[in-house]
Each structure stands twice: as C-alpha cells, then as structure tokens.
Amino acid sequence: MIIENSGLNGLKSELGYLDEAAEKAGFFRGQWEYTRATYDLKIEDSQSEDVYYLRVNTRAIEGKLENPHAVLIIEDVYIGLSTFPHGLDYETPIPKHVMDVANKGIQALYSALS
C-alpha cells in the first residue's frame, strides 16, 4: 500500500545524512544500487506475529551511492506484509495498530529531515 501525504515525498538529503537520520528513526538501508536505495522500518505485530515493513524509496539526483555526498530524493513510501522467503505483499490490509507504528516512524524520519 502506498502511503499518500506522508510528507516525505520530494524531500532531498545527502546520502550520509539520510543514512544517519534514518538509523536514528529506526530504519535501515535495505536494497541499494548505483542510483536507488530503500530504507525500511521493520514492524512486528505481536498480536498476529506478522512482520510488516515500512519502505521509503529514494533515488540519487546528484552522484552515486558510493559517495556520502550524493543527493537523494525521497519518492514513494510503502507498507507491506513480509512474505516468505522474501518480498512484500502490498495488497494485504494493514491493521490500525501497525499503521500507528508506521506513522510514528514516518514522523520521526520527517522531523530529522526537515
């Protein structure tokens, strides 16, 4: 599920600062290649024992990801249910208490970047 109006879309940051801000907000840099990276927040649902990931997609607009001074722009923000062996199901409805945790993660990252 794409999270509309997260406030993160369009924000720009240098890679080094984004890595630091994301880590402080509980995210880790997951997938990455020369011009794109994702930052994920793992959310464990203690009620159902399901695992969800809040994913922030970024794209380099200046430089490449080997350089901490590369500038990234945040694109879409997603949340999905983790599936075996790896992947996210973006179609499954997200429980309210999981979305509450996701929204706190979004706010923490937004506060660090704005």
Stockholm file with secondary structure:
# STOCKHOLM 1.0

chainA/1-114         MIIENSGLNGLKSELGYLDEAAEKAGFFRGQWEYTRATYDLKIEDSQSEDVYYLRVNTRAIEGKLENPHAVLIIEDVYIGLSTFPHGLDYETPIPKHVMDVANKGIQALYSALS
#=GR chainA/1-114 SS CBCTTCSCTTCEEEHHHHHHHHHHTTCEEEEECSSEEEEEEEEECTTTCCEEEEEEEEEEEESCTTSTTCEEEEEEEEEEEECSSSCEESSSCCCHHHHHHHHHHHHHHHHHHC
#=GC SS_cons         CBCTTCSCTTCEEEHHHHHHHHHHTTCEEEEECSSEEEEEEEEECTTTCCEEEEEEEEEEEESCTTSTTCEEEEEEEEEEEECSSSCEESSSCCCHHHHHHHHHHHHHHHHHHC
//
